[in-house]
Amino acid sequence: MNIKFTDVNNLKGIRISVDSYYINKKKFGKIIKYRFKNILTVNNKGKNTIQIISNHKKISDLHGINYISNVFKNKPILKPGNKLKLELNYSIKTRIASIFGYFSIICINSSSRFKAHIPVIKLFPAEILN
């Protein structure tokens, strides 16, 4: 388990924490894929109500870089002091990868848009470290 937090001075009082877990490796024909689970917690510690619009990620592994953008269907609204937990599952072809990303957010009180960056997520099985 790997836990990371955004910087306390993140924009607009949004704090994002990430819990990373290695699940297992699975064989699909001749291709082996490594499966990981991440739980992202978005915590609104600011004074304004916010709405999360989308999530943008860049996954970097030994085979190159993949870009993923997700627009939320229900566009969750977080009042001050509320949290949102998101569970993300990844299946990649290499044992090591990194994920960089951010959430696109609108401050409902002022209608301003900003990005809340996700801490860098490093994916690797625990046996690599031994």
N, CA, C and O atoms as a GROMACS GRO file, in nm:
protein
  520
    1MET      N    1   0.085  -0.117   0.000
    1MET     CA    2   0.000   0.000   0.000
    1MET      C    3   0.089   0.123   0.000
    1MET      O    4   0.187   0.130   0.074
    2ASN      N    5   0.054   0.218  -0.082
    2ASN     CA    6   0.130   0.340  -0.100
    2ASN      C    7   0.034   0.457  -0.083
    2ASN      O    8  -0.059   0.470  -0.162
    3ILE      N    9   0.052   0.543   0.018
    3ILE     CA   10  -0.040   0.654   0.040
    3ILE      C   11   0.033   0.784   0.013
    3ILE      O   12   0.144   0.805   0.063
    4LYS      N   13  -0.028   0.873  -0.068
    4LYS     CA   14   0.029   1.003  -0.098
    4LYS      C   15  -0.078   1.110  -0.085
    4LYS      O   16  -0.197   1.083  -0.103
    5PHE      N   17  -0.035   1.230  -0.053
    5PHE     CA   18  -0.127   1.343  -0.040
    5PHE      C   19  -0.079   1.458  -0.128
    5PHE      O   20   0.040   1.470  -0.158
    6THR      N   21  -0.174   1.542  -0.169
    6THR     CA   22  -0.136   1.663  -0.239
    6THR      C   23  -0.076   1.759  -0.138
    6THR      O   24  -0.089   1.742  -0.017
    7ASP      N   25  -0.011   1.860  -0.190
    7ASP     CA   26   0.049   1.962  -0.106
    7ASP      C   27  -0.061   2.034  -0.029
    7ASP      O   28  -0.170   2.057  -0.082
    8VAL      N   29  -0.033   2.071   0.094
    8VAL     CA   30  -0.132   2.140   0.177
    8VAL      C   31  -0.172   2.273   0.114
    8VAL      O   32  -0.284   2.319   0.135
    9ASN      N   33  -0.083   2.334   0.039
    9ASN     CA   34  -0.111   2.463  -0.024
    9ASN      C   35  -0.176   2.448  -0.161
    9ASN      O   36  -0.167   2.539  -0.243
   10ASN      N   37  -0.241   2.335  -0.187
   10ASN     CA   38  -0.307   2.313  -0.315
   10ASN      C   39  -0.414   2.420  -0.336
   10ASN      O   40  -0.468   2.476  -0.241
   11LEU      N   41  -0.444   2.448  -0.461
   11LEU     CA   42  -0.540   2.553  -0.495
   11LEU      C   43  -0.676   2.534  -0.430
   11LEU      O   44  -0.728   2.423  -0.423
   12LYS      N   45  -0.732   2.641  -0.384
   12LYS     CA   46  -0.871   2.648  -0.337
   12LYS      C   47  -0.903   2.554  -0.221
   12LYS      O   48  -1.021   2.527  -0.197
   13GLY      N   49  -0.805   2.502  -0.150
   13GLY     CA   50  -0.832   2.417  -0.034
   13GLY      C   51  -0.871   2.274  -0.067
   13GLY      O   52  -0.930   2.206   0.017
   14ILE      N   53  -0.841   2.227  -0.187
   14ILE     CA   54  -0.873   2.090  -0.226
   14ILE      C   55  -0.753   2.002  -0.192
   14ILE      O   56  -0.641   2.032  -0.232
   15ARG      N   57  -0.778   1.894  -0.119
   15ARG     CA   58  -0.671   1.801  -0.085
   15ARG      C   59  -0.707   1.665  -0.143
   15ARG      O   60  -0.817   1.614  -0.122
   16ILE      N   61  -0.613   1.607  -0.216
   16ILE     CA   62  -0.635   1.477  -0.281
   16ILE      C   63  -0.536   1.377  -0.224
   16ILE      O   64  -0.416   1.402  -0.221
   17SER      N   65  -0.588   1.264  -0.178
   17SER     CA   66  -0.501   1.156  -0.130
   17SER      C   67  -0.521   1.033  -0.217
   17SER      O   68  -0.629   1.012  -0.273
   18VAL      N   69  -0.416   0.953  -0.229
   18VAL     CA   70  -0.419   0.836  -0.315
   18VAL      C   71  -0.368   0.715  -0.237
   18VAL      O   72  -0.261   0.720  -0.177
   19ASP      N   73  -0.445   0.606  -0.238
   19ASP     CA   74  -0.403   0.477  -0.185
   19ASP      C   75  -0.383   0.384  -0.305
   19ASP      O   76  -0.476   0.365  -0.384
   20SER      N   77  -0.263   0.327  -0.320
   20SER     CA   78  -0.233   0.239  -0.432
   20SER      C   79  -0.213   0.096  -0.384
   20SER      O   80  -0.149   0.072  -0.282
   21TYR      N   81  -0.269   0.002  -0.458
   21TYR     CA   82  -0.260  -0.140  -0.425
   21TYR      C   83  -0.226  -0.220  -0.550
   21TYR      O   84  -0.278  -0.193  -0.658
   22TYR      N   85  -0.137  -0.316  -0.534
   22TYR     CA   86  -0.112  -0.413  -0.641
   22TYR      C   87  -0.208  -0.529  -0.620
   22TYR      O   88  -0.214  -0.583  -0.510
   23ILE      N   89  -0.281  -0.568  -0.723
   23ILE     CA   90  -0.379  -0.676  -0.709
   23ILE      C   91  -0.315  -0.809  -0.748
   23ILE      O   92  -0.297  -0.896  -0.663
   24ASN      N   93  -0.280  -0.825  -0.876
   24ASN     CA   94  -0.218  -0.948  -0.923
   24ASN      C   95  -0.176  -0.931  -1.068
   24ASN      O   96  -0.196  -0.826  -1.128
   25LYS      N   97  -0.116  -1.037  -1.123
   25LYS     CA   98  -0.090  -1.038  -1.266
   25LYS      C   99  -0.178  -1.144  -1.329
   25LYS      O  100  -0.204  -1.249  -1.270
   26LYS      N  101  -0.222  -1.115  -1.450
   26LYS     CA  102  -0.314  -1.205  -1.517
   26LYS      C  103  -0.266  -1.224  -1.660
   26LYS      O  104  -0.219  -1.130  -1.724
   27LYS      N  105  -0.280  -1.345  -1.709
   27LYS     CA  106  -0.236  -1.377  -1.844
   27LYS      C  107  -0.356  -1.377  -1.938
   27LYS      O  108  -0.455  -1.445  -1.913
   28PHE      N  109  -0.345  -1.299  -2.046
   28PHE     CA  110  -0.447  -1.293  -2.150
   28PHE      C  111  -0.382  -1.346  -2.278
   28PHE      O  112  -0.322  -1.269  -2.354
   29GLY      N  113  -0.396  -1.476  -2.302
   29GLY     CA  114  -0.326  -1.536  -2.416
   29GLY      C  115  -0.176  -1.533  -2.391
   29GLY      O  116  -0.129  -1.593  -2.294
   30LYS      N  117  -0.101  -1.464  -2.477
   30LYS     CA  118   0.044  -1.451  -2.459
   30LYS      C  119   0.081  -1.323  -2.384
   30LYS      O  120   0.198  -1.303  -2.351
   31ILE      N  121  -0.015  -1.239  -2.356
   31ILE     CA  122   0.012  -1.110  -2.292
   31ILE      C  123  -0.014  -1.120  -2.142
   31ILE      O  124  -0.120  -1.166  -2.099
   32ILE      N  125   0.083  -1.075  -2.064
   32ILE     CA  126   0.066  -1.068  -1.918
   32ILE      C  127   0.035  -0.923  -1.882
   32ILE      O  128   0.104  -0.831  -1.926
   33LYS      N  129  -0.069  -0.905  -1.802
   33LYS     CA  130  -0.105  -0.771  -1.757
   33LYS      C  131  -0.101  -0.767  -1.604
   33LYS      O  132  -0.142  -0.862  -1.537
   34TYR      N  133  -0.051  -0.657  -1.554
   34TYR     CA  134  -0.042  -0.635  -1.410
   34TYR      C  135  -0.157  -0.544  -1.368
   34TYR      O  136  -0.179  -0.438  -1.427
   35ARG      N  137  -0.230  -0.587  -1.266
   35ARG     CA  138  -0.350  -0.514  -1.226
   35ARG      C  139  -0.327  -0.440  -1.095
   35ARG      O  140  -0.272  -0.495  -0.999
   36PHE      N  141  -0.370  -0.314  -1.094
   36PHE     CA  142  -0.354  -0.226  -0.978
   36PHE      C  143  -0.487  -0.161  -0.945
   36PHE      O  144  -0.574  -0.146  -1.031
   37LYS      N  145  -0.501  -0.121  -0.820
   37LYS     CA  146  -0.621  -0.049  -0.776
   37LYS      C  147  -0.574   0.077  -0.704
   37LYS      O  148  -0.483   0.073  -0.621
   38ASN      N  149  -0.638   0.189  -0.735
   38ASN     CA  150  -0.611   0.316  -0.668
   38ASN      C  151  -0.741   0.371  -0.612
   38ASN      O  152  -0.844   0.369  -0.679
   39ILE      N  153  -0.735   0.420  -0.490
   39ILE     CA  154  -0.851   0.486  -0.430
   39ILE      C  155  -0.812   0.631  -0.409
   39ILE      O  156  -0.725   0.663  -0.328
   40LEU      N  157  -0.878   0.720  -0.484
   40LEU     CA  158  -0.854   0.863  -0.473
   40LEU      C  159  -0.960   0.924  -0.383
   40LEU      O  160  -1.079   0.898  -0.400
   41THR      N  161  -0.918   1.006  -0.288
   41THR     CA  162  -1.010   1.076  -0.200
   41THR      C  163  -0.992   1.225  -0.222
   41THR      O  164  -0.884   1.280  -0.199
   42VAL      N  165  -1.098   1.292  -0.267
   42VAL     CA  166  -1.097   1.436  -0.287
   42VAL      C  167  -1.166   1.498  -0.166
   42VAL      O  168  -1.282   1.471  -0.139
   43ASN      N  169  -1.092   1.582  -0.094
   43ASN     CA  170  -1.142   1.642   0.029
   43ASN      C  171  -1.148   1.793   0.010
   43ASN      O  172  -1.047   1.857  -0.018
   44ASN      N  173  -1.268   1.850   0.024
   44ASN     CA  174  -1.286   1.995   0.010
   44ASN      C  175  -1.264   2.061   0.145
   44ASN      O  176  -1.356   2.065   0.228
   45LYS      N  177  -1.144   2.113   0.169
   45LYS     CA  178  -1.113   2.182   0.294
   45LYS      C  179  -1.125   2.332   0.279
   45LYS      O  180  -1.091   2.407   0.371
   46GLY      N  181  -1.174   2.377   0.163
   46GLY     CA  182  -1.188   2.520   0.139
   46GLY      C  183  -1.320   2.574   0.192
   46GLY      O  184  -1.394   2.504   0.261
   47LYS      N  185  -1.349   2.699   0.157
   47LYS     CA  186  -1.471   2.766   0.202
   47LYS      C  187  -1.579   2.767   0.095
   47LYS      O  188  -1.693   2.806   0.122
   48ASN      N  189  -1.545   2.724  -0.026
   48ASN     CA  190  -1.639   2.730  -0.138
   48ASN      C  191  -1.691   2.592  -0.177
   48ASN      O  192  -1.624   2.491  -0.156
   49THR      N  193  -1.811   2.588  -0.233
   49THR     CA  194  -1.867   2.466  -0.288
   49THR      C  195  -1.808   2.446  -0.427
   49THR      O  196  -1.801   2.540  -0.506
   50ILE      N  197  -1.765   2.322  -0.456
   50ILE     CA  198  -1.702   2.294  -0.585
   50ILE      C  199  -1.777   2.182  -0.658
   50ILE      O  200  -1.851   2.105  -0.598
   51GLN      N  201  -1.754   2.177  -0.789
   51GLN     CA  202  -1.810   2.071  -0.872
   51GLN      C  203  -1.698   2.013  -0.956
   51GLN      O  204  -1.627   2.086  -1.026
   52ILE      N  205  -1.681   1.880  -0.950
   52ILE     CA  206  -1.577   1.812  -1.028
   52ILE      C  207  -1.634   1.781  -1.166
   52ILE      O  208  -1.736   1.714  -1.178
   53ILE      N  209  -1.567   1.830  -1.268
   53ILE     CA  210  -1.616   1.815  -1.406
   53ILE      C  211  -1.552   1.693  -1.474
   53ILE      O  212  -1.622   1.610  -1.531
   54SER      N  213  -1.418   1.684  -1.467
   54SER     CA  214  -1.350   1.576  -1.538
   54SER      C  215  -1.219   1.540  -1.470
   54SER      O  216  -1.172   1.608  -1.379
   55ASN      N  217  -1.162   1.430  -1.516
   55ASN     CA  218  -1.037   1.377  -1.464
   55ASN      C  219  -0.947   1.350  -1.584
   55ASN      O  220  -0.988   1.284  -1.679
   56HIS      N  221  -0.825   1.400  -1.581
   56HIS     CA  222  -0.731   1.382  -1.690
   56HIS      C  223  -0.606   1.314  -1.636
   56HIS      O  224  -0.550   1.357  -1.534
   57LYS      N  225  -0.561   1.208  -1.706
   57LYS     CA  226  -0.446   1.132  -1.659
   57LYS      C  227  -0.350   1.103  -1.773
   57LYS      O  228  -0.389   1.091  -1.890
   58LYS      N  229  -0.223   1.091  -1.736
   58LYS     CA  230  -0.119   1.048  -1.829
   58LYS      C  231  -0.050   0.929  -1.764
   58LYS      O  232   0.012   0.943  -1.658
   59ILE      N  233  -0.059   0.812  -1.828
   59ILE     CA  234   0.002   0.689  -1.775
   59ILE      C  235   0.130   0.664  -1.855
   59ILE      O  236   0.128   0.649  -1.977
   60SER      N  237   0.240   0.661  -1.783
   60SER     CA  238   0.371   0.641  -1.845
   60SER      C  239   0.427   0.506  -1.800
   60SER      O  240   0.446   0.481  -1.681
   61ASP      N  241   0.454   0.418  -1.898
   61ASP     CA  242   0.515   0.290  -1.868
   61ASP      C  243   0.624   0.261  -1.970
   61ASP      O  244   0.658   0.349  -2.049
   62LEU      N  245   0.679   0.142  -1.971
   62LEU     CA  246   0.789   0.108  -2.062
   62LEU      C  247   0.747   0.106  -2.208
   62LEU      O  248   0.833   0.112  -2.296
   63HIS      N  249   0.618   0.098  -2.236
   63HIS     CA  250   0.570   0.095  -2.374
   63HIS      C  251   0.533   0.233  -2.427
   63HIS      O  252   0.496   0.246  -2.544
   64GLY      N  253   0.543   0.334  -2.345
   64GLY     CA  254   0.511   0.470  -2.391
   64GLY      C  255   0.416   0.541  -2.295
   64GLY      O  256   0.406   0.507  -2.177
   65ILE      N  257   0.347   0.639  -2.350
   65ILE     CA  258   0.257   0.722  -2.270
   65ILE      C  259   0.116   0.712  -2.326
   65ILE      O  260   0.096   0.722  -2.447
   66ASN      N  261   0.019   0.691  -2.237
   66ASN     CA  262  -0.122   0.688  -2.274
   66ASN      C  263  -0.193   0.803  -2.205
   66ASN      O  264  -0.167   0.831  -2.088
   67TYR      N  265  -0.281   0.871  -2.276
   67TYR     CA  266  -0.359   0.980  -2.219
   67TYR      C  267  -0.503   0.935  -2.202
   67TYR      O  268  -0.562   0.878  -2.294
   68ILE      N  269  -0.559   0.961  -2.085
   68ILE     CA  270  -0.697   0.922  -2.056
   68ILE      C  271  -0.770   1.043  -1.998
   68ILE      O  272  -0.721   1.108  -1.906
   69SER      N  273  -0.887   1.072  -2.053
   69SER     CA  274  -0.972   1.179  -1.999
   69SER      C  275  -1.109   1.121  -1.969
   69SER      O  276  -1.167   1.054  -2.054
   70ASN      N  277  -1.161   1.146  -1.850
   70ASN     CA  278  -1.293   1.099  -1.811
   70ASN      C  279  -1.378   1.218  -1.771
   70ASN      O  280  -1.340   1.296  -1.684
   71VAL      N  281  -1.494   1.231  -1.834
   71VAL     CA  282  -1.590   1.333  -1.794
   71VAL      C  283  -1.692   1.264  -1.705
   71VAL      O  284  -1.748   1.161  -1.742
   72PHE      N  285  -1.716   1.320  -1.587
   72PHE     CA  286  -1.810   1.260  -1.493
   72PHE      C  287  -1.952   1.283  -1.541
   72PHE      O  288  -1.989   1.394  -1.579
   73LYS      N  289  -2.033   1.177  -1.539
   73LYS     CA  290  -2.173   1.189  -1.582
   73LYS      C  291  -2.255   1.271  -1.484
   73LYS      O  292  -2.333   1.357  -1.524
   74ASN      N  293  -2.238   1.243  -1.355
   74ASN     CA  294  -2.321   1.311  -1.256
   74ASN      C  295  -2.257   1.438  -1.201
   74ASN      O  296  -2.321   1.512  -1.126
   75LYS      N  297  -2.130   1.465  -1.237
   75LYS     CA  298  -2.058   1.585  -1.195
   75LYS      C  299  -2.080   1.615  -1.046
   75LYS      O  300  -2.157   1.704  -1.010
   76PRO      N  301  -2.010   1.538  -0.959
   76PRO     CA  302  -2.033   1.550  -0.815
   76PRO      C  303  -2.004   1.690  -0.760
   76PRO      O  304  -1.910   1.757  -0.803
   77ILE      N  305  -2.087   1.732  -0.665
   77ILE     CA  306  -2.072   1.861  -0.598
   77ILE      C  307  -2.024   1.834  -0.456
   77ILE      O  308  -2.082   1.752  -0.384
   78LEU      N  309  -1.918   1.905  -0.415
   78LEU     CA  310  -1.863   1.889  -0.281
   78LEU      C  311  -1.876   2.021  -0.205
   78LEU      O  312  -1.819   2.122  -0.243
   79LYS      N  313  -1.952   2.017  -0.098
   79LYS     CA  314  -1.963   2.134  -0.011
   79LYS      C  315  -1.840   2.136   0.080
   79LYS      O  316  -1.772   2.034   0.093
   80PRO      N  317  -1.810   2.250   0.143
   80PRO     CA  318  -1.695   2.256   0.233
   80PRO      C  319  -1.702   2.148   0.341
   80PRO      O  320  -1.805   2.130   0.406
   81GLY      N  321  -1.591   2.077   0.360
   81GLY     CA  322  -1.583   1.971   0.459
   81GLY      C  323  -1.622   1.833   0.408
   81GLY      O  324  -1.604   1.734   0.480
   82ASN      N  325  -1.674   1.822   0.286
   82ASN     CA  326  -1.716   1.692   0.231
   82ASN      C  327  -1.602   1.624   0.157
   82ASN      O  328  -1.506   1.688   0.114
   83LYS      N  329  -1.614   1.490   0.143
   83LYS     CA  330  -1.516   1.408   0.073
   83LYS      C  331  -1.583   1.327  -0.037
   83LYS      O  332  -1.702   1.298  -0.031
   84LEU      N  333  -1.505   1.293  -0.138
   84LEU     CA  334  -1.550   1.206  -0.245
   84LEU      C  335  -1.443   1.099  -0.266
   84LEU      O  336  -1.326   1.132  -0.282
   85LYS      N  337  -1.484   0.971  -0.267
   85LYS     CA  338  -1.390   0.861  -0.291
   85LYS      C  339  -1.416   0.802  -0.429
   85LYS      O  340  -1.530   0.773  -0.465
   86LEU      N  341  -1.309   0.786  -0.505
   86LEU     CA  342  -1.316   0.727  -0.638
   86LEU      C  343  -1.223   0.606  -0.641
   86LEU      O  344  -1.109   0.613  -0.596
   87GLU      N  345  -1.272   0.496  -0.696
   87GLU     CA  346  -1.192   0.375  -0.708
   87GLU      C  347  -1.158   0.355  -0.855
   87GLU      O  348  -1.246   0.346  -0.940
   88LEU      N  349  -1.028   0.350  -0.885
   88LEU     CA  350  -0.982   0.334  -1.022
   88LEU      C  351  -0.900   0.206  -1.033
   88LEU      O  352  -0.813   0.180  -0.949
   89ASN      N  353  -0.927   0.128  -1.135
   89ASN     CA  354  -0.852   0.005  -1.160
   89ASN      C  355  -0.773   0.020  -1.288
   89ASN      O  356  -0.823   0.072  -1.388
   90TYR      N  357  -0.649  -0.027  -1.286
   90TYR     CA  358  -0.561  -0.020  -1.402
   90TYR      C  359  -0.509  -0.158  -1.435
   90TYR      O  360  -0.481  -0.237  -1.345
   91SER      N  361  -0.496  -0.186  -1.562
   91SER     CA  362  -0.438  -0.310  -1.611
   91SER      C  363  -0.333  -0.269  -1.714
   91SER      O  364  -0.367  -0.222  -1.822
   92ILE      N  365  -0.206  -0.287  -1.679
   92ILE     CA  366  -0.098  -0.242  -1.767
   92ILE      C  367  -0.008  -0.359  -1.805
   92ILE      O  368  -0.006  -0.462  -1.738
   93LYS      N  369   0.069  -0.342  -1.914
   93LYS     CA  370   0.152  -0.449  -1.967
   93LYS      C  371   0.289  -0.458  -1.902
   93LYS      O  372   0.358  -0.559  -1.919
   94THR      N  373   0.329  -0.356  -1.829
   94THR     CA  374   0.460  -0.360  -1.764
   94THR      C  375   0.443  -0.360  -1.613
   94THR      O  376   0.337  -0.324  -1.561
   95ARG      N  377   0.549  -0.400  -1.542
   95ARG     CA  378   0.539  -0.408  -1.396
   95ARG      C  379   0.554  -0.273  -1.328
   95ARG      O  380   0.520  -0.259  -1.211
   96ILE      N  381   0.604  -0.175  -1.400
   96ILE     CA  382   0.628  -0.043  -1.342
   96ILE      C  383   0.561   0.063  -1.429
   96ILE      O  384   0.574   0.060  -1.551
   97ALA      N  385   0.490   0.156  -1.366
   97ALA     CA  386   0.428   0.267  -1.438
   97ALA      C  387   0.409   0.384  -1.343
   97ALA      O  388   0.412   0.368  -1.221
   98SER      N  389   0.390   0.501  -1.400
   98SER     CA  390   0.360   0.621  -1.322
   98SER      C  391   0.238   0.689  -1.383
   98SER      O  392   0.217   0.686  -1.504
   99ILE      N  393   0.158   0.749  -1.296
   99ILE     CA  394   0.038   0.820  -1.341
   99ILE      C  395   0.046   0.964  -1.292
   99ILE      O  396   0.066   0.990  -1.174
  100PHE      N  397   0.028   1.056  -1.386
  100PHE     CA  398   0.024   1.199  -1.357
  100PHE      C  399  -0.115   1.246  -1.396
  100PHE      O  400  -0.169   1.200  -1.496
  101GLY      N  401  -0.174   1.338  -1.319
  101GLY     CA  402  -0.307   1.383  -1.359
  101GLY      C  403  -0.361   1.496  -1.275
  101GLY      O  404  -0.297   1.545  -1.182
  102TYR      N  405  -0.483   1.535  -1.311
  102TYR     CA  406  -0.551   1.642  -1.238
  102TYR      C  407  -0.701   1.630  -1.257
  102TYR      O  408  -0.748   1.563  -1.349
  103PHE      N  409  -0.775   1.696  -1.170
  103PHE     CA  410  -0.919   1.710  -1.183
  103PHE      C  411  -0.950   1.851  -1.233
  103PHE      O  412  -0.890   1.948  -1.186
  104SER      N  413  -1.043   1.863  -1.327
  104SER     CA  414  -1.094   1.994  -1.367
  104SER      C  415  -1.213   2.025  -1.277
  104SER      O  416  -1.307   1.946  -1.269
  105ILE      N  417  -1.207   2.139  -1.210
  105ILE     CA  418  -1.306   2.173  -1.107
  105ILE      C  419  -1.360   2.313  -1.131
  105ILE      O  420  -1.288   2.403  -1.175
  106ILE      N  421  -1.489   2.331  -1.100
  106ILE     CA  422  -1.552   2.463  -1.104
  106ILE      C  423  -1.590   2.501  -0.962
  106ILE      O  424  -1.650   2.422  -0.889
  107CYS      N  425  -1.556   2.623  -0.924
  107CYS     CA  426  -1.599   2.678  -0.796
  107CYS      C  427  -1.738   2.736  -0.819
  107CYS      O  428  -1.753   2.832  -0.895
  108ILE      N  429  -1.838   2.680  -0.755
  108ILE     CA  430  -1.977   2.721  -0.780
  108ILE      C  431  -2.004   2.864  -0.733
  108ILE      O  432  -2.082   2.935  -0.796
  109ASN      N  433  -1.941   2.906  -0.624
  109ASN     CA  434  -1.965   3.040  -0.571
  109ASN      C  435  -1.918   3.150  -0.666
  109ASN      O  436  -1.985   3.253  -0.680
  110SER      N  437  -1.803   3.129  -0.733
  110SER     CA  438  -1.748   3.234  -0.819
  110SER      C  439  -1.747   3.197  -0.967
  110SER      O  440  -1.707   3.279  -1.049
  111SER      N  441  -1.788   3.077  -1.003
  111SER     CA  442  -1.788   3.026  -1.141
  111SER      C  443  -1.648   3.019  -1.202
  111SER      O  444  -1.635   3.014  -1.324
  112SER      N  445  -1.544   3.020  -1.120
  112SER     CA  446  -1.408   3.010  -1.174
  112SER      C  447  -1.369   2.863  -1.188
  112SER      O  448  -1.413   2.778  -1.110
  113ARG      N  449  -1.286   2.835  -1.288
  113ARG     CA  450  -1.236   2.700  -1.314
  113ARG      C  451  -1.092   2.690  -1.269
  113ARG      O  452  -1.015   2.786  -1.280
  114PHE      N  453  -1.054   2.572  -1.220
  114PHE     CA  454  -0.916   2.548  -1.184
  114PHE      C  455  -0.887   2.399  -1.190
  114PHE      O  456  -0.977   2.317  -1.204
  115LYS      N  457  -0.758   2.367  -1.179
  115LYS     CA  458  -0.713   2.227  -1.180
  115LYS      C  459  -0.662   2.191  -1.041
  115LYS      O  460  -0.590   2.269  -0.979
  116ALA      N  461  -0.701   2.074  -0.993
  116ALA     CA  462  -0.647   2.020  -0.868
  116ALA      C  463  -0.562   1.900  -0.907
  116ALA      O  464  -0.614   1.798  -0.951
  117HIS      N  465  -0.432   1.912  -0.891
  117HIS     CA  466  -0.340   1.807  -0.934
  117HIS      C  467  -0.340   1.689  -0.839
  117HIS      O  468  -0.342   1.705  -0.716
  118ILE      N  469  -0.336   1.570  -0.898
  118ILE     CA  470  -0.330   1.444  -0.824
  118ILE      C  471  -0.182   1.416  -0.798
  118ILE      O  472  -0.100   1.436  -0.887
  119PRO      N  473  -0.146   1.370  -0.678
  119PRO     CA  474  -0.006   1.334  -0.655
  119PRO      C  475   0.037   1.225  -0.753
  119PRO      O  476  -0.045   1.144  -0.796
  120VAL      N  477   0.164   1.224  -0.789
  120VAL     CA  478   0.215   1.123  -0.882
  120VAL      C  479   0.194   0.985  -0.820
  120VAL      O  480   0.232   0.960  -0.706
  121ILE      N  481   0.132   0.897  -0.898
  121ILE     CA  482   0.104   0.761  -0.853
  121ILE      C  483   0.206   0.669  -0.919
  121ILE      O  484   0.217   0.665  -1.041
  122LYS      N  485   0.280   0.595  -0.838
  122LYS     CA  486   0.376   0.499  -0.891
  122LYS      C  487   0.321   0.360  -0.870
  122LYS      O  488   0.293   0.319  -0.758
  123LEU      N  489   0.306   0.286  -0.981
  123LEU     CA  490   0.251   0.151  -0.976
  123LEU      C  491   0.364   0.050  -0.992
  123LEU      O  492   0.440   0.055  -1.089
  124PHE      N  493   0.374  -0.042  -0.896
  124PHE     CA  494   0.471  -0.149  -0.904
  124PHE      C  495   0.432  -0.258  -0.804
  124PHE      O  496   0.379  -0.227  -0.697
  125PRO      N  497   0.458  -0.386  -0.837
  125PRO     CA  498   0.433  -0.492  -0.740
  125PRO      C  499   0.536  -0.486  -0.628
  125PRO      O  500   0.649  -0.442  -0.649
  126ALA      N  501   0.496  -0.528  -0.509
  126ALA     CA  502   0.584  -0.522  -0.392
  126ALA      C  503   0.709  -0.608  -0.408
  126ALA      O  504   0.813  -0.575  -0.352
  127GLU      N  505   0.702  -0.717  -0.482
  127GLU     CA  506   0.817  -0.807  -0.494
  127GLU      C  507   0.933  -0.743  -0.570
  127GLU      O  508   1.046  -0.792  -0.561
  128ILE      N  509   0.909  -0.637  -0.642
  128ILE     CA  510   1.018  -0.568  -0.713
  128ILE      C  511   1.115  -0.506  -0.613
  128ILE      O  512   1.236  -0.500  -0.639
  129LEU      N  513   1.064  -0.459  -0.500
  129LEU     CA  514   1.147  -0.392  -0.401
  129LEU      C  515   1.234  -0.487  -0.321
  129LEU      O  516   1.332  -0.444  -0.261
  130ASN      N  517   1.200  -0.614  -0.318
  130ASN     CA  518   1.276  -0.710  -0.237
  130ASN      C  519   1.399  -0.762  -0.308
  130ASN      O  520   1.473  -0.843  -0.252
   0.00000   0.00000   0.00000
